[in-house]
Amino acid sequence: MNIHSREVIGIEVDQNTRCTHYHKKEDVIAIKFKCCDTYYPCIKCHNELSTHEAVVWSKDEYYEKAILCGVCGTELTIKQYMACDSICPNCESNFNKGCKAHYHLYFEIE
């Protein structure tokens, strides 16, 4: 699926980056995985479709653009995403607040 010129790989990905695993109205982000420089809607899609283990982004890489808003196509840095309070700073779409519980799967956390 191409979201505003960015390809998002996943299982049954819709036009807003929702996938078969996470498809609530607010599930509208994709994450660029450090290990393969590829956007996926979630770690489950990555693990089912890739041939390697996921690698988390380190804290010193939080300046990297690694989050894609599936509504407007804006790429956010990890730091911007973590600070946005679950609202896209560009289009004001709501992101799923529950994603914070999964940060450790994608980002180095203390």
N, C-alpha and C positions, 0 to 999 in steps of 0.2 A: 504494500500500500504506500503510495506517495502522499505525504502530507505537506503541502506547500513546498514542494521540491526536495523534501527529505524523505528517504525511504525508511519505512518502519516494517520490520520483519516480525511476524507473529502468527498466531493461529486465529483465523477469522477476525482479522483487524478491520475495524470500520473506519469511516472517514475522519473520526476524531480520536483515533488510537486506542479505542476500547478493544479488548480481545475476549476470547472465550472464557478466560479466567477472571477477568475484572471488567465488568460491563455496566456498572452503575452510571447514572448521568454524570457524576463528577470524576469518573475514571478517564480523564482526558490528557494524560501526559505519557510520553515515551521517554525512556532512559537510554542514553548512549552508554553502552558497556565499554569500559576501559580495555578489556581484553581483546575486543574485536572491532572497536570503533564503529559499532553498528547500533542503531536504535531498535529497541524492543519495547513493547508495552509493559512487560513485567519479567521478572526472573524466571517464572515458570515457562514462558514462551522461549526465553533464551536457552534454558536447560533442555527443553524438548527438541529444539531445532538446531542447536550448535553441537559441535563435537569436542568442546573444551569446557573447563570449569570457569565460572564467572570470577572476575577479579574486581575487588572494590576500589573505588577512587580514594586516594590518601588525602588527608587534610590539606596538604600543601598543593593539591590539585583542585581545590574548591573553586578556583577562578576559571576552570574549564567549562565551556558551554557543553552541557551534557544532559539537559532536560529540554524536551520539546513540548510546547503547548499544542495539543491536538486540535484546538479550536482555531487559533490564529496563526499557528506555525512559528511563533517566536521561540528562539533558542535562548534558554536561560543558563547562567552559570549555576553550579551547584549551590554556591553561596546565595545567589539571588533566590533560587528556588526554596532553600531552607528558611529564608527570611521573609518570604512573601505572604505568610499566613494563609496558605492554601487558596490564594486568589492570583490569577495571572496578572502581573503588573502591566501588561500591554492591553489585553482585551477584557479583563476583569471577570473571566470565566472562573467558576469555582473548581478547585482541585479537590480530590478526596482527602479529607483530613486524616483518615486512617492510614494513609501511606507513610506517615511518620513512624508507625510501628515497624515498618520494614526498612528504614534507612540503613540499618546495619548490614543488610544484604547487598547494598549498592555503594555505601560510603563508609569510610573509616570513622568510627564514633568512639568517644571515650567511654 
